[in-house]
């Protein structure tokens, strides 16, 4: 019995260990002369063109939509809207450049509900909690980042080309194309054969290592960087204000309770989303700040997550 418990516990934690290994691997590759300075660009494109569409085509056809899913799905949709309003308001008040506003709104607006969220939620709440986490991630975070995320990134990037240019970027964004195909499959209750699904699973599993190595390649901790105050503001918004908003809304105002609610709030408290940082970087929205939001936000989030977990447990 003890052996089985230890084995299951390790299987839950290995994804978290993988996060740090890949992040530090990318950071270490910066010092390898034979690695091109723009190597992260190719890795980002692999994630956008291959890994993310594969995840969408695998998961979305299997989602069962019902009214009971509004709480976990709302974490992504309301969270993104809250972040955009918050940073757009601050940007207008303090006259920030558009790229800074876009970077903070995107990286603080999307939680890492899968690659950090899944192993953490499974470790804390088991398989039942993981079911809720998948709902938060797929019809929630993944859909929003594939639509409104790319819309915001294009709108705040240089040379977006106006409304038609933004629309073109959305329609040609590979994860969005995959989402439309997968959503149609869901509506018509159709899924791929097992062999194809197995291929999508393997391709989708490359997101975490490839994306984190790319983030590590861009991660530069500069003590005199002008990004530090914006970094702490972004992380405070993502790790403290965002889950606090849902805690007050779900627990106090709406009076909701249960594991689904707790998991939803915990997912809102996760570190910034890797895909969101890639999206910001690919559109030239302060790539170094986006990388720091991930590189510092992920390890820091394990401390804040512990606080939110105990608050929810004993509330």
PyMOL commands that set and color helices and strands:
alter all, ss='L'
color gray80, all
select helices_A, chain A and resi 2-29+39-62+67-94+98-109+117-156+162-171+174-187+194-204+206-218+228-253+259-268+274-282+287-314
alter helices_A, ss='H'
color red, helices_A
deselect
rebuild
show_as cartoon
